[in-house]
Amino acid sequence: SKGEDLKISQEEIDGISKGEDLKLLVMRNLFDGKKRLRLLDLKIGTATAAKNWQGKSSFRAYKQRVVDSSTNSTTEGYRLEGFDGMPESLNSFNPLLDMGDRLMENEVAKKKAKRAQLQSMIGQKIFAHFLDLHTESYAARENQYMRAEYLEIILHELTMQLTKLFTACKNFPVPQMWIGSSVALGFDCGILPSRSDGDEIIRKSVIVNIFDWGRSEFNTSEKYENMSDKDSYRRRKYWNFYKKGIAKLAWNAALTYKNRFGISKWSTVNIKVMDFDAMKSDDLIGEVNIPIEETPLTT
């Protein structure tokens, strides 16, 4: 922005002197302050394009609808578009594995196939890979958190913030057209903090941001009241698509937290060994059920 766009009015200056908060738009690199950022880029909405909206042609909107229909957008109302700091367990799943060596070595084809692989991933699998730290190596620090302890704080904060985001959307007075916008979820997977730092520092470092407003509109009550029935219906339709995606994302975060950290007693551990198939469902190689028996506490 130009310098004159960032000027603060005298009224705002007077408010600061009285101890009032000043609301500013802060631009920041999400990688700032992170040793190794793990970041999800989730495009929100059952439909992520609309014809003749913000320069989107009918043909381009149709192409986007094809993408929506073949990805998790249709299933859960959002899809994974990007994954920075991807764990090696997911990175090793080559989507061109069954296509021959020549195509596997084609970087352009590999990039497109990887994107399609991410776009079709359901929420529970997304969070499973997002929270996978078992291949990460950490330098020993005094009184540091264990991986599971660190992840519980991270996931609890993510779930709380996503729930607050859905509540804010649900209570918004007028429907919005936030087509094609995204939610970023992230945390620092490059370090295990020390317990002496407290969990508040960890919570403040967790990323839950809405972004990518290139084709979005901020609707106001005044504008909405003066719209035609067709335009107001369109906004309600796409706003419901957006809210569905946020609700499902928050629900999957809460379900993941409950399954990982909310069950106090297990009766059985089921271990499955699966192969990886790029072009069809993974095959079961074998599985075993191990009963959990209570044993006395020993040191």
N, C-alpha and C positions, 0 to 999 in steps of 0.2 A: 504494500500500500504506500501511497504518497505520504509525505510527512504531515501535510495538512489534515489528512484523514485520521491521524492519531492524536490530534489535539484534545486536551481535556478541558471541558467547560468550567467556568467559574463556579457554577452550581455544584459540580462534582468535586471541585477542590474544597469548597466549603463543607461538603459532606464528609470528606476525608478528615478535615480538621476537627470534626465533631465525633470522630471515631467510627463513622459508618463505612461499610465495605464498599469498595469500588469494583464493579463488574467489568472485566475486560476480556477480550478474546485473546487467548494466549496461544501462540504457535510454538510447537516444540517437537523436536525429533524424538520419536518414541524410543530410539536406541540410546538416547542420552542417559548416562548414569548406569547403564547395564553392562556387565562384563560379557555376557552372552545372552542375548534376548531370544526368547522363544515366543513367537507371535503368530496368531491366527488372524487371517483376513476373511471374515464371513459376510458374504453378500446376503442382505436380508430381504425377504418377501417371496411369496409364492410366484409372483410375476415380477420380473426385474426390468421390464421395459413396457412402454405404451406408445402406440402409434401416434404420430403428430404431436408428440409431447417433448418440449425443449429441444427441438431440432431432430428428433428421432423419426426417420421415415417409416412408412408402413412396412417396407421390405425388411429394413433392419430390425424393426420390432418383431416381425415374424421370425427372423433368424434367432432372435433372443428367446422367443417363446419355445422354439425347438430345443434350445439349450436348457431352458427351465424344465421342460417336460422330461428330459433325460437325466436330470440330476436330482440332488436332494432338495432342491427348491420346491419341487412339487410334493415330495414326501413329507418334509418337516418344515418347510417355509424358509429355509436358508441353505446356503451351500458354501463349502470351503473353497476359496479362490487362491489363497496363498498361505504358506506355512514356512516362516523363517525359523532357523534353529531347529530344524526337523531332527528327531532322534534317528540314530542309525538303523534301528529296528524297522522304521517305516521307509527310510531312504533306500534300504536294501530290496524293497519290493519293486522290482523292475516291471513296469506295466507292459513292456515289450518282450518279456521273457519267452513267450511262445511264438514269436514272430521271426526268429532266425537271427543269426549273428549280424548280417548286413544291416538290417533295420535297427537292431539294438545299438549299433555304433553310430547311428544317425542322431546327432544332438537335437536337431529341430523336431524330429519325430518323437524323440524321447521326452522332450519338454512338453509337447502337446499331449502325449499320452499320460504323463504324470499329472498334468492339470486336470484331465478328464477323470483320472483316478481319485484325486482329491475332491472334485466336484460331486462325485457320486457317493462319497463316504457319509454314513449316517452319524448322528450326534454322539452316540455311545462310543463308537470307534474313534471319532475325532478326539474326544476327551481322553480316551485310553492312551492314544499316542501323544497327546499334548502333555500328559502327566507322567510320561515314561522317562525316568532318570537313571535307569539301571545301567546304561552304558556310559554315563557321564562319570568323569574322574574328578575328584576334588582334593585339594591340598588339605591336610589335617590342620584343624584350628582348635583352639582350646574351647571346650564346652559348646561345640557346634551342634546345631540341630541334625537329627537323622533325616534321611530323605523323606520318609513317610510323615514325619512331624512337619517338615517344611511344606510338603504338598498339601497337608490338611489345612494349614493356614491359608495357603494360596487359593485352594478350591473353595473354602468357606467364604473368603472375601469376594471371589468371582461370583459365587452364587448370590450373595447378598446384593452386590451391585447390579447384577442382571435382573434380580427381582425388583429392585428399586426402579430400574429403567423401564421394565414392563408396567409397573404401577404408574409411573409418570406418563407413559404413553396412553394407558387406559383412562387416566383422569384428565387428559388434555381436552380442553373445551371444544375444539373443532378438529375435524380430520385433516391429515396432512398428505401431501404427495411426496414422499421420500423415496422415490423410485431409484433403484440401483445403488442406494447408499449402503454402507457397510458398518460392521462392528468389529473392533480390534480387541482381542483378548491376549494378554501377554504377561510374562514374568521373567525374572533373571534366572536362567538355569545354569549359569556359570559359576555359582558360588553357593555354599551352604552357610547361612549366617550364624553368628554366635548367639546363644541364648541370652547372653548378657545385654545384647542390643534390644531385646524385647520384640514381641510379634507386631507391634504397631508400625515399626519401620518396614517390615515385610508387607503389611497390608497397604501402606502408602505407595509401595513400589509396584503393586499389581495394576495392570492396565486393563481398563474397560472403557473404550472410547468409541463414540460414533463419529464416522467420517465419510468422505467421498460424496460431496453434495452437488456434483456437477449438473445433475438433472433433477434436483429437488426444489421444492417450493415451501416457503414458510407461510402458512395460511393463517389469517387472523379472523376473529369473529366478524368484524365489519365486512371483510371481503367475502366471507362464506355466506353471510346473510343476503348479499347482493348477487349471488351466483344463480345461474339458471338451474333448473332441476337436473338437467343432464350433467352439468359440471359438478354440482354438489354430490350427485350419485357417484360420479367417477372418483371423487376424492374419498368418499366413504368406502368404496370398493378397495382401492389400493391401500388405504390406511388399515383396513382389516387384514389385508395380506401382510403388511408390515408387522402389525401387532401379533399375528399368529406366529411369525418367525421368531420374534423376541420372546414370546411366551414359551414356545417349544425349546428354544435355546436355554432359557432359565430353568425350565423343567428338567432338561437333560443334565445340566450342571448339578441341580439338587439331587437328582436320582444317582448320579455318579458319586456324590458326596455320601449319600445314605448307604449305598452299597459298599463303599470303601471304608467309611469311618463311623457309620451309624449302627452297625450290628455288633453287639457285644459278645455274642457267642455263636460259634460255628459248630455244626454237627458233622459235616463232611466237606472235604476238599476234592473237587473234581478237576483233574488235569487232562487236557486234550492236546494231542500233537497233530497239527494240521500241516498239509503242504500248501504251497502258494501257487495258484493258477491265475495267469493274467487274463485269460479269455473266458473263464467259467468259474463257478463256485469252488472254493477250496475243498479239498478232499480230506476226510478224517483218516489219519494213519492209525491212531489208537488212543485209548483213554483209560484212565484208572480212577476209581473212587477210593479215597483214603479217609476212613473214619477218624474223627478227632476224639481223643480220650483225655479226660482230666488227669493231670499229674500233679504231684505236690511241688510247690515252689522251692527251687534250690538255687544256690548261688555258687 
